[in-house]
Amino acid sequence: MRVGPFGMMIGMDGEVISGLIGFGGAVVGGAAAIGGTWLQQKHQTKMAREQRETARQDAAFDMAVQAVFTAQDLFRNRWDGRRPEPDWDERVHAEASRLRLASLSIQDSDIRQLLEQVALMLTYWEHTVPRDAQSGEKFRAIEKVTQHSQEALGQYLRDGIVPEVSAEYKDAWVELEDWIEEMEAWEEHERGNQL
């Protein structure tokens, strides 16, 4: 046996060459198997993560829809002239909190913002109309808000689109924003007087 360039032995017998080829094939095959397993596990992990996120989104939407429907029923019963239940206010605030909680998990920023606004309007529903509005107007305003949010959630689930807000919704939100600004200015004034 003689040694050729780069230290390779020339004239090796066939068994050694076949063993080396077999060993090289095993190394390449093992690396391919390990790589394939790694890619498969990575894909499965990604799919599981996507399934968890989809389930989380579905649960958040379900919670939001239930909160809106329950709030609408509470206001509709009150507007129909039925005597309010003793814990009516607490129940309205509970639905607003549930809506706020659901919005935290929603990925779409437009629908999340809408739900946060609706939660605020449910919390401060009496301030969604001008101060001199009659009680019935207040209930009608908040019913329009809940009706719009139901339609928006439905359209988003069907088409992935958040519709433009209705005129009634817009009016209620503007009234509430004005009231919040007044309250913040009043609180600032009160803090200034205490110093």
C-alpha positions in Angstrom: 0.0 0.0 0.0 1.4 3.4 -0.8 0.4 6.8 0.4 -0.8 9.3 -2.1 -1.4 13.0 -1.9 -3.0 14.4 1.3 -2.0 11.2 3.1 -4.6 9.0 1.5 -3.7 5.4 1.3 -3.9 4.0 -2.2 -4.7 0.4 -2.6 -6.8 -0.2 0.5 -8.6 -3.4 0.4 -12.3 -3.4 -0.5 -13.6 -4.2 3.0 -12.0 -1.1 4.5 -13.4 1.1 1.8 -16.8 -0.4 2.1 -16.7 0.0 5.9 -15.7 3.7 5.5 -18.5 4.3 3.0 -21.0 2.6 5.3 -19.8 4.6 8.2 -20.1 7.8 6.2 -23.6 6.9 5.1 -24.6 6.1 8.7 -23.2 9.5 9.9 -25.1 11.4 7.1 -28.3 9.3 7.7 -28.1 9.9 11.4 -27.6 13.6 10.9 -30.6 13.7 8.5 -32.8 11.8 11.0 -31.8 14.1 13.8 -32.4 17.2 11.6 -35.8 15.8 10.5 -36.9 15.1 14.1 -35.8 18.6 15.2 -37.8 20.2 12.3 -40.8 18.1 13.1 -40.7 19.0 16.8 -40.3 22.7 15.9 -43.3 22.5 13.6 -45.4 20.7 16.2 -44.4 23.3 18.8 -45.4 26.1 16.5 -48.8 24.4 15.7 -49.5 23.8 19.4 -48.7 27.5 20.1 -51.0 28.6 17.3 -53.8 26.3 18.5 -53.4 27.7 22.1 -53.6 31.3 20.8 -56.7 30.5 18.7 -58.4 28.9 21.7 -57.4 32.0 23.8 -58.9 34.3 21.2 -62.0 32.3 20.9 -62.5 32.3 24.7 -61.9 36.0 24.8 -64.5 36.6 22.1 -67.0 34.3 23.8 -66.5 36.2 27.1 -66.9 39.6 25.3 -70.1 38.5 23.5 -71.6 37.1 26.7 -70.8 40.3 28.6 -72.3 42.5 26.0 -75.5 40.4 25.7 -75.9 40.3 29.5 -75.3 44.0 29.8 -77.9 44.7 27.1 -80.4 42.5 28.9 -79.8 44.3 32.1 -80.4 47.7 30.5 -83.3 46.5 28.4 -85.1 45.2 31.5 -84.5 48.4 33.3 -85.7 50.5 30.4 -88.9 48.4 30.1 -89.8 49.9 33.5 -89.2 46.8 35.5 -88.2 47.4 39.0 -84.4 47.1 39.2 -82.9 44.2 41.0 -81.1 45.2 44.3 -77.7 44.3 42.8 -78.4 45.8 39.4 -75.5 48.3 39.5 -73.0 45.7 40.7 -74.1 43.4 37.9 -73.6 46.1 35.3 -70.1 46.8 36.7 -69.3 43.1 36.7 -70.2 42.8 33.0 -68.1 45.9 32.3 -65.2 44.3 34.1 -65.7 41.0 32.2 -65.6 43.0 29.0 -62.4 44.8 30.0 -60.8 41.4 30.9 -61.8 39.9 27.6 -60.4 42.8 25.7 -56.9 42.2 27.2 -56.6 39.0 25.2 -57.9 40.3 21.9 -55.1 40.7 19.4 -56.8 43.1 16.9 -56.2 46.6 18.2 -59.4 48.0 16.6 -61.8 45.5 18.3 -59.8 45.7 21.5 -60.2 49.5 21.6 -63.9 49.2 20.8 -64.4 46.8 23.7 -62.4 49.0 26.1 -64.7 51.9 25.1 -67.8 49.9 25.6 -66.6 48.7 29.0 -66.1 52.4 30.0 -69.5 53.4 28.7 -71.1 50.5 30.7 -69.3 51.6 33.8 -70.3 55.3 33.4 -73.5 54.8 31.4 -75.3 57.7 33.0 -72.8 60.0 31.4 -73.2 58.9 27.8 -75.9 61.5 27.2 -76.2 65.2 28.1 -76.9 66.0 31.7 -80.4 67.2 31.1 -81.4 64.0 29.3 -84.3 62.0 30.7 -83.8 58.5 32.2 -85.2 56.8 29.1 -82.7 58.6 26.9 -79.8 57.2 29.0 -81.1 53.7 28.7 -81.7 54.1 24.9 -78.1 55.5 24.5 -76.5 52.6 26.2 -78.7 50.1 24.4 -77.5 51.5 21.1 -73.9 51.2 22.3 -74.4 47.5 23.2 -76.3 46.9 20.0 -73.4 48.3 18.0 -70.8 46.3 19.9 -72.8 43.1 19.2 -72.9 43.9 15.5 -69.2 44.8 15.5 -68.2 41.5 17.2 -70.4 39.5 14.8 -69.0 41.2 11.8 -65.4 40.8 13.0 -66.0 37.1 13.7 -67.5 36.6 10.3 -65.4 38.8 8.1 -62.4 40.0 10.2 -63.6 43.6 9.8 -64.5 46.1 12.5 -67.3 48.2 11.1 -67.5 52.0 11.5 -69.1 53.1 14.7 -72.7 54.1 14.5 -73.7 57.8 15.0 -75.4 56.9 18.3 -72.2 55.1 19.5 -70.1 58.1 18.5 -72.4 60.5 20.3 -72.4 58.4 23.5 -68.6 58.2 23.4 -68.1 61.9 22.9 -70.5 62.7 25.8 -68.5 60.3 28.0 -65.2 61.7 27.0 -66.4 65.2 27.8 -67.5 64.1 31.2 -64.2 62.4 31.9 -62.3 65.6 30.9 -64.5 67.6 33.3 -63.9 65.1 36.1 -60.1 65.2 35.5 -60.1 69.0 35.4 -62.2 69.1 38.6 -59.8 66.6 40.3 -56.8 68.7 39.2 -58.4 71.8 40.6 -59.2 70.1 43.9 -55.6 68.9 44.2 -54.4 72.4 43.5 -56.6 73.8 46.3 -55.3 71.2 48.8 -51.7 72.4 48.3 
